[in-house]
Amino acid sequence: MSNKYDSIIFDLDGTLWDTVDCVVEIWNAALVKAGIEPTLNYDELSRCMGLRIGQIFDRVIPQATAGQRSLIQETIAGTEQAILAKKGGILYGKVEETLAALMKTHRLFIISNCQEGYINAFFEAHDMRKYFEDYECAGRTGKSKGENIRLLAERCGLERPVYIGDTVYDYEATTEAGVPFIHAAYGFGKVDCEVKANSFEEIPKLV
């Protein structure tokens, strides 16, 4: 019996790992450098997972000037990858074991709305590059997640991909791209979706 899907495209934050505690530290240090009080916390940033950096600015520091935004973004870009590559994040339960099993039956990919270098930090911190054939992010292409899903599918010749993510923004991106969606219900977001994985290790039986 053939697989329902030939490939799986994963979101990163809230799907494969949780880096919010570390990212809060990085963002607050950048705010201090820009002259803004460093008051960001886990709850605030966890609600922003899945958004592009400009949208995060609009939500958590709407008072920042264009100059402050530019300085914050430059500071984050200059420190985030190195810190995360060293510290890593919190992997969801059975991530590595499940990926090792899935790569025997499916082609595996990552698409995130993150800055360039963030996915590489995930690979480096947790030795995960070996499981994924390719990846894409908004920071590298400047495109929306839906556009990046289509771009990667065309680039890699995917015929029956499925996207797994945790937020409504992920779901909307798959609708835009015309790709099926599985909700990572253990992650940050709530999505009105029929197909849900309540833990990472449930994914194989859904694909």
PATOR-506722 format. One line per 2 residues: their letters; for each residue y, x, z negated of N, C-alpha, C. Coordinates in nm, 2 decimals, padded with zeros to 4 digits, m for minus. Example, Ala and Ser with C-alpha at 12.3 -4.5 7.8 and 13.67 -1.06 7.14 Angstrom:
2
AS	m00.57,01.32,m00.78,m00.45,01.23,m00.78,m00.33,01.32,m00.78; m00.22,01.28,m00.71,m00.11,01.37,m00.71,00.00,01.29,m00.79 $
This chain:
207
MS	m00.12,00.09,00.00,00.00,00.00,00.00,00.12,00.09,00.00; 00.22,00.06,00.09,00.34,00.14,00.10,00.44,00.11,00.00 $
NK	00.53,00.20,m00.03,00.63,00.18,m00.13,00.73,00.07,m00.08; 00.79,00.00,m00.17,00.90,m00.10,m00.13,01.02,m00.02,m00.07 $
YD	01.05,00.10,m00.12,01.16,00.18,m00.07,01.11,00.32,m00.04; 01.17,00.38,00.06,01.14,00.52,00.10,01.22,00.62,00.02 $
SI	01.33,00.58,m00.04,01.42,00.67,m00.11,01.49,00.60,m00.22; 01.53,00.68,m00.32,01.61,00.63,m00.44,01.73,00.71,m00.45 $
IF	01.85,00.64,m00.45,01.98,00.70,m00.48,02.02,00.66,m00.62; 02.04,00.76,m00.70,02.08,00.74,m00.84,02.23,00.76,m00.86 $
DL	02.29,00.67,m00.94,02.42,00.70,m01.00,02.39,00.81,m01.11; 02.49,00.87,m01.16,02.47,00.98,m01.26,02.50,00.93,m01.41 $
DG	02.63,00.91,m01.44,02.67,00.87,m01.57,02.62,00.73,m01.60; 02.55,00.71,m01.71,02.50,00.58,m01.75,02.37,00.55,m01.68 $
TL	02.32,00.64,m01.60,02.19,00.62,m01.53,02.09,00.73,m01.56; 02.14,00.86,m01.54,02.06,00.97,m01.57,02.10,01.04,m01.70 $
WD	02.23,01.04,m01.73,02.27,01.11,m01.86,02.39,01.04,m01.91; 02.43,01.07,m02.04,02.55,01.03,m02.11,02.62,01.15,m02.15 $
TV	02.74,01.17,m02.10,02.82,01.29,m02.13,02.95,01.25,m02.20; 02.96,01.13,m02.25,03.09,01.08,m02.29,03.15,01.16,m02.41 $
DC	03.07,01.20,m02.50,03.12,01.27,m02.62,03.19,01.40,m02.57; 03.12,01.47,m02.48,03.17,01.60,m02.43,03.30,01.58,m02.34 $
VV	03.29,01.47,m02.26,03.41,01.45,m02.17,03.53,01.40,m02.25; 03.51,01.33,m02.36,03.62,01.29,m02.45,03.69,01.42,m02.50 $
EI	03.62,01.52,m02.54,03.68,01.65,m02.58,03.76,01.71,m02.47; 03.70,01.71,m02.35,03.76,01.78,m02.24,03.89,01.71,m02.20 $
WN	03.89,01.57,m02.20,04.01,01.49,m02.16,04.11,01.51,m02.27; 04.08,01.50,m02.39,04.18,01.51,m02.50,04.25,01.65,m02.50 $
AA	04.17,01.75,m02.47,04.23,01.89,m02.46,04.33,01.89,m02.34; 04.30,01.82,m02.23,04.39,01.81,m02.11,04.51,01.73,m02.14 $
LV	04.50,01.63,m02.22,04.61,01.55,m02.26,04.71,01.63,m02.34; 04.66,01.71,m02.44,04.74,01.79,m02.52,04.82,01.89,m02.43 $
KA	04.76,01.95,m02.33,04.82,02.04,m02.24,04.94,01.97,m02.16; 04.92,01.84,m02.14,05.02,01.77,m02.06,05.12,01.70,m02.15 $
GI	05.11,01.72,m02.28,05.21,01.67,m02.38,05.19,01.52,m02.41; 05.06,01.48,m02.41,05.03,01.34,m02.44,04.94,01.34,m02.56 $
EP	04.96,01.25,m02.65,04.88,01.25,m02.78,04.73,01.23,m02.74; 04.64,01.31,m02.80,04.50,01.31,m02.76,04.42,01.20,m02.84 $
TL	04.43,01.08,m02.80,04.37,00.97,m02.87,04.25,00.90,m02.81; 04.20,00.96,m02.70,04.09,00.90,m02.63,03.96,00.90,m02.72 $
NY	03.88,00.80,m02.71,03.75,00.80,m02.78,03.64,00.76,m02.70; 03.52,00.76,m02.75,03.40,00.73,m02.68,03.40,00.59,m02.62 $
DE	03.44,00.49,m02.69,03.44,00.35,m02.64,03.54,00.34,m02.52; 03.65,00.40,m02.53,03.75,00.39,m02.42,03.69,00.45,m02.29 $
LS	03.64,00.57,m02.30,03.59,00.64,m02.18,03.46,00.58,m02.13; 03.37,00.54,m02.22,03.25,00.48,m02.17,03.27,00.36,m02.09 $
RC	03.38,00.28,m02.12,03.41,00.17,m02.03,03.47,00.20,m01.90; 03.50,00.33,m01.88,03.56,00.38,m01.75,03.45,00.44,m01.66 $
MG	03.33,00.46,m01.71,03.23,00.52,m01.63,03.20,00.44,m01.50; 03.19,00.51,m01.39,03.18,00.45,m01.26,03.31,00.44,m01.18 $
LR	03.42,00.46,m01.25,03.55,00.45,m01.18,03.59,00.59,m01.13; 03.67,00.59,m01.03,03.73,00.72,m00.98,03.84,00.76,m01.07 $
IG	03.88,00.89,m01.07,03.97,00.94,m01.17,04.10,00.88,m01.17; 04.16,00.84,m01.06,04.28,00.76,m01.05,04.28,00.63,m01.13 $
QI	04.16,00.56,m01.12,04.15,00.44,m01.19,04.13,00.46,m01.34; 04.07,00.57,m01.38,04.06,00.60,m01.52,04.20,00.63,m01.58 $
FD	04.28,00.70,m01.50,04.42,00.72,m01.55,04.49,00.59,m01.57; 04.48,00.50,m01.48,04.54,00.37,m01.49,04.50,00.29,m01.61 $
RV	04.38,00.31,m01.65,04.32,00.24,m01.77,04.36,00.30,m01.90; 04.34,00.43,m01.91,04.35,00.49,m02.04,04.48,00.56,m02.07 $
IP	04.55,00.61,m01.97,04.68,00.67,m01.99,04.78,00.62,m01.88; 04.81,00.49,m01.88,04.90,00.44,m01.78,05.04,00.49,m01.79 $
QA	05.07,00.54,m01.91,05.21,00.60,m01.93,05.23,00.73,m01.87; 05.13,00.80,m01.83,05.14,00.94,m01.78,05.22,00.94,m01.65 $
TA	05.31,01.03,m01.64,05.39,01.05,m01.51,05.30,01.11,m01.41; 05.35,01.11,m01.28,05.27,01.18,m01.17,05.25,01.32,m01.20 $
GQ	05.35,01.39,m01.26,05.33,01.53,m01.29,05.23,01.55,m01.40; 05.23,01.47,m01.50,05.13,01.48,m01.61,04.99,01.45,m01.55 $
RS	04.97,01.35,m01.47,04.84,01.32,m01.41,04.79,01.44,m01.33; 04.88,01.50,m01.25,04.84,01.62,m01.17,04.79,01.73,m01.26 $
LI	04.86,01.76,m01.37,04.83,01.86,m01.47,04.69,01.83,m01.54; 04.68,01.71,m01.58,04.55,01.67,m01.64,04.43,01.68,m01.55 $
QE	04.45,01.64,m01.43,04.34,01.65,m01.33,04.31,01.80,m01.30; 04.41,01.88,m01.29,04.38,02.02,m01.26,04.31,02.09,m01.38 $
TI	04.35,02.05,m01.50,04.29,02.10,m01.62,04.15,02.06,m01.64; 04.12,01.94,m01.61,03.98,01.89,m01.62,03.90,01.96,m01.51 $
AG	03.95,01.96,m01.39,03.88,02.03,m01.28,03.85,02.17,m01.31; 03.93,02.24,m01.39,03.92,02.38,m01.42,03.82,02.41,m01.53 $
TE	03.79,02.30,m01.61,03.71,02.33,m01.73,03.58,02.25,m01.74; 03.58,02.13,m01.68,03.47,02.03,m01.70,03.34,02.09,m01.66 $
QA	03.33,02.14,m01.53,03.20,02.19,m01.48,03.14,02.30,m01.57; 03.23,02.40,m01.61,03.17,02.51,m01.69,03.13,02.46,m01.83 $
IL	03.20,02.37,m01.89,03.17,02.32,m02.02,03.04,02.24,m02.02; 03.03,02.14,m01.92,02.92,02.06,m01.91,02.79,02.14,m01.86 $
AK	02.81,02.23,m01.78,02.70,02.32,m01.73,02.64,02.39,m01.85; 02.72,02.42,m01.95,02.67,02.49,m02.07,02.62,02.40,m02.17 $
KG	02.69,02.29,m02.20,02.66,02.20,m02.31,02.56,02.09,m02.27; 02.57,02.05,m02.14,02.49,01.94,m02.09,02.53,01.81,m02.15 $
GI	02.45,01.71,m02.13,02.47,01.58,m02.18,02.34,01.53,m02.25; 02.34,01.40,m02.28,02.22,01.34,m02.34,02.15,01.27,m02.22 $
LY	02.03,01.32,m02.19,01.94,01.26,m02.09,01.88,01.13,m02.15; 01.87,01.03,m02.06,01.80,00.91,m02.11,01.65,00.94,m02.12 $
GK	01.59,00.86,m02.20,01.44,00.88,m02.23,01.36,00.90,m02.11; 01.27,01.00,m02.11,01.17,01.02,m02.01,01.23,01.05,m01.87 $
VE	01.35,01.09,m01.86,01.42,01.12,m01.73,01.34,01.22,m01.65; 01.31,01.34,m01.71,01.25,01.44,m01.63,01.11,01.41,m01.59 $
ET	01.03,01.35,m01.68,00.89,01.32,m01.65,00.89,01.21,m01.54; 00.98,01.11,m01.55,00.99,01.01,m01.45,01.03,01.06,m01.31 $
LA	01.13,01.15,m01.31,01.17,01.20,m01.18,01.06,01.28,m01.12; 00.99,01.36,m01.20,00.88,01.44,m01.14,00.77,01.35,m01.08 $
AL	00.75,01.23,m01.14,00.65,01.14,m01.08,00.71,01.07,m00.95; 00.84,01.04,m00.96,00.90,00.96,m00.85,00.91,01.05,m00.72 $
MK	00.94,01.18,m00.74,00.95,01.27,m00.62,00.83,01.29,m00.54; 00.71,01.25,m00.60,00.59,01.25,m00.53,00.57,01.14,m00.43 $
TH	00.65,01.03,m00.45,00.64,00.91,m00.37,00.76,00.87,m00.30; 00.88,00.92,m00.34,01.01,00.89,m00.29,01.10,01.01,m00.27 $
RL	01.19,01.00,m00.18,01.30,01.10,m00.16,01.41,01.06,m00.26; 01.46,01.16,m00.34,01.55,01.13,m00.45,01.69,01.19,m00.42 $
FI	01.80,01.12,m00.45,01.93,01.15,m00.42,02.02,01.11,m00.54; 02.15,01.17,m00.54,02.25,01.12,m00.64,02.38,01.09,m00.56 $
IS	02.44,00.98,m00.60,02.58,00.96,m00.55,02.66,00.91,m00.67; 02.77,00.98,m00.69,02.86,00.95,m00.81,03.00,00.94,m00.76 $
NC	03.09,00.87,m00.84,03.23,00.87,m00.82,03.30,00.99,m00.89; 03.23,01.09,m00.93,03.28,01.20,m01.00,03.36,01.30,m00.92 $
QE	03.42,01.40,m00.99,03.49,01.51,m00.93,03.38,01.61,m00.87; 03.42,01.69,m00.77,03.33,01.79,m00.72,03.30,01.89,m00.83 $
GY	03.17,01.92,m00.84,03.12,02.02,m00.93,03.05,01.95,m01.05; 03.08,01.82,m01.07,03.02,01.75,m01.19,02.87,01.74,m01.17 $
IN	02.82,01.70,m01.05,02.68,01.69,m01.03,02.61,01.82,m01.04; 02.68,01.93,m00.99,02.62,02.06,m01.01,02.61,02.10,m01.16 $
AF	02.70,02.05,m01.24,02.69,02.08,m01.38,02.56,02.01,m01.44; 02.54,01.89,m01.40,02.41,01.82,m01.44,02.29,01.90,m01.40 $
FE	02.29,01.95,m01.27,02.18,02.03,m01.22,02.16,02.16,m01.31; 02.27,02.23,m01.34,02.26,02.35,m01.41,02.22,02.34,m01.55 $
AH	02.28,02.24,m01.62,02.26,02.22,m01.76,02.11,02.18,m01.79; 02.05,02.10,m01.70,01.92,02.05,m01.73,01.81,02.09,m01.63 $
DM	01.85,02.18,m01.54,01.75,02.23,m01.44,01.69,02.12,m01.36; 01.79,02.04,m01.30,01.75,01.91,m01.23,01.75,01.92,m01.08 $
RK	01.81,02.03,m01.03,01.83,02.04,m00.88,01.70,02.02,m00.81; 01.59,02.07,m00.86,01.46,02.07,m00.79,01.41,01.93,m00.76 $
YF	01.46,01.83,m00.83,01.41,01.69,m00.80,01.49,01.62,m00.69; 01.61,01.67,m00.65,01.69,01.59,m00.56,01.71,01.66,m00.43 $
ED	01.69,01.58,m00.32,01.70,01.64,m00.19,01.85,01.66,m00.15; 01.94,01.57,m00.19,02.08,01.58,m00.15,02.16,01.50,m00.25 $
YE	02.29,01.52,m00.24,02.38,01.44,m00.33,02.52,01.43,m00.26; 02.60,01.34,m00.32,02.74,01.32,m00.26,02.82,01.27,m00.37 $
CA	02.96,01.29,m00.37,03.05,01.24,m00.47,03.19,01.22,m00.41; 03.26,01.13,m00.47,03.40,01.10,m00.43,03.49,01.22,m00.43 $
GR	03.47,01.31,m00.52,03.55,01.43,m00.53,03.54,01.52,m00.41; 03.42,01.52,m00.34,03.40,01.60,m00.23,03.44,01.53,m00.10 $
TG	03.42,01.40,m00.08,03.44,01.34,00.04,03.58,01.26,00.04; 03.62,01.22,m00.08,03.74,01.13,m00.08,03.71,00.99,m00.05 $
KS	03.58,00.95,m00.03,03.54,00.82,00.01,03.49,00.74,m00.11; 03.49,00.61,m00.09,03.44,00.52,m00.19,03.29,00.54,m00.21 $
KG	03.23,00.48,m00.32,03.09,00.50,m00.34,03.01,00.42,m00.23; 03.05,00.31,m00.18,02.99,00.24,m00.08,02.99,00.32,00.05 $
EN	03.10,00.38,00.08,03.11,00.47,00.20,03.02,00.59,00.19; 03.01,00.65,00.07,02.92,00.76,00.05,02.77,00.73,00.06 $
IR	02.74,00.61,00.01,02.60,00.56,00.03,02.56,00.56,00.18; 02.65,00.50,00.26,02.63,00.49,00.40,02.62,00.63,00.46 $
LL	02.72,00.72,00.42,02.72,00.85,00.47,02.59,00.93,00.45; 02.55,00.92,00.32,02.42,00.99,00.29,02.30,00.94,00.36 $
AE	02.30,00.80,00.37,02.18,00.74,00.43,02.17,00.78,00.58; 02.29,00.79,00.64,02.29,00.83,00.78,02.26,00.98,00.80 $
RC	02.31,01.06,00.71,02.29,01.21,00.71,02.15,01.24,00.69; 02.08,01.17,00.60,01.94,01.20,00.56,01.84,01.11,00.63 $
GL	01.88,01.02,00.71,01.79,00.94,00.79,01.71,00.84,00.70; 01.78,00.78,00.60,01.71,00.69,00.50,01.69,00.56,00.57 $
ER	01.57,00.50,00.57,01.54,00.37,00.63,01.54,00.26,00.53; 01.48,00.29,00.41,01.47,00.18,00.31,01.51,00.24,00.17 $
PV	01.64,00.27,00.16,01.69,00.32,00.03,01.72,00.21,m00.07; 01.72,00.25,m00.20,01.76,00.16,m00.31,01.86,00.24,m00.39 $
YI	01.96,00.17,m00.45,02.05,00.24,m00.54,02.03,00.19,m00.68; 02.03,00.29,m00.77,02.01,00.25,m00.91,02.14,00.30,m00.99 $
GD	02.20,00.20,m01.05,02.32,00.23,m01.13,02.34,00.13,m01.24; 02.44,00.16,m01.32,02.46,00.08,m01.45,02.58,m00.01,m01.45 $
TV	02.67,00.00,m01.36,02.79,m00.08,m01.37,02.81,m00.18,m01.25; 02.90,m00.27,m01.27,02.93,m00.37,m01.17,02.99,m00.30,m01.05 $
YD	03.06,m00.18,m01.07,03.11,m00.11,m00.96,03.00,m00.05,m00.87; 02.89,m00.01,m00.93,02.78,00.04,m00.85,02.72,m00.08,m00.77 $
YE	02.71,m00.20,m00.83,02.66,m00.31,m00.76,02.75,m00.35,m00.64; 02.88,m00.35,m00.66,02.97,m00.38,m00.56,02.96,m00.28,m00.44 $
AT	02.94,m00.15,m00.48,02.92,m00.04,m00.38,02.80,m00.07,m00.29; 02.69,m00.11,m00.35,02.57,m00.14,m00.27,02.58,m00.26,m00.18 $
TE	02.66,m00.36,m00.23,02.69,m00.47,m00.15,02.77,m00.43,m00.03; 02.87,m00.34,m00.05,02.95,m00.29,00.06,02.86,m00.21,00.16 $
AG	02.77,m00.13,00.11,02.68,m00.05,00.19,02.56,m00.12,00.25; 02.53,m00.24,00.20,02.42,m00.32,00.25,02.28,m00.26,00.20 $
VP	02.28,m00.21,00.08,02.16,m00.14,00.02,02.12,m00.22,m00.10; 01.99,m00.24,m00.13,01.94,m00.31,m00.25,01.98,m00.23,m00.38 $
FI	01.99,m00.31,m00.49,02.04,m00.25,m00.61,01.95,m00.28,m00.73; 01.92,m00.18,m00.81,01.85,m00.20,m00.94,01.95,m00.17,m01.05 $
HA	01.96,m00.25,m01.15,02.05,m00.23,m01.26,01.99,m00.15,m01.37; 02.05,m00.03,m01.40,02.01,00.05,m01.51,02.07,m00.02,m01.64 $
AY	02.00,m00.12,m01.69,02.05,m00.20,m01.80,02.06,m00.13,m01.93; 02.00,m00.01,m01.94,02.01,00.07,m02.06,02.14,00.15,m02.06 $
GF	02.22,00.15,m01.95,02.34,00.23,m01.94,02.47,00.16,m02.00; 02.58,00.19,m01.94,02.71,00.15,m02.00,02.75,00.00,m01.96 $
GK	02.71,m00.04,m01.84,02.76,m00.17,m01.79,02.67,m00.29,m01.80; 02.73,m00.40,m01.78,02.66,m00.53,m01.77,02.67,m00.58,m01.63 $
VD	02.56,m00.62,m01.56,02.56,m00.66,m01.42,02.48,m00.79,m01.41; 02.53,m00.89,m01.34,02.45,m01.01,m01.32,02.36,m00.98,m01.20 $
CE	02.24,m00.92,m01.22,02.15,m00.88,m01.12,02.01,m00.91,m01.16; 01.93,m00.96,m01.06,01.79,m01.00,m01.08,01.70,m00.89,m01.12 $
VK	01.72,m00.77,m01.06,01.63,m00.66,m01.08,01.69,m00.56,m01.18; 01.62,m00.54,m01.29,01.68,m00.46,m01.40,01.57,m00.36,m01.45 $
AN	01.62,m00.24,m01.48,01.53,m00.15,m01.56,01.59,m00.14,m01.70; 01.51,m00.17,m01.79,01.56,m00.17,m01.93,01.54,m00.03,m01.99 $
SF	01.47,00.06,m01.93,01.46,00.20,m01.96,01.44,00.28,m01.84; 01.46,00.41,m01.84,01.44,00.49,m01.72,01.30,00.49,m01.68 $
EE	01.21,00.49,m01.77,01.07,00.50,m01.74,01.01,00.37,m01.68; 01.09,00.26,m01.68,01.05,00.14,m01.61,01.07,00.15,m01.46 $
IP	01.15,00.25,m01.41,01.19,00.25,m01.27,01.07,00.26,m01.17; 00.97,00.34,m01.20,00.86,00.35,m01.10,00.80,00.21,m01.06 $
KL	00.78,00.12,m01.16,00.72,00.00,m01.12,00.81,m00.10,m01.04; 00.94,m00.06,m01.03,01.04,m00.14,m00.96,01.06,m00.10,m00.82 $
V	01.01,00.02,m00.78,01.04,00.08,m00.65,00.91,00.10,m00.56 $
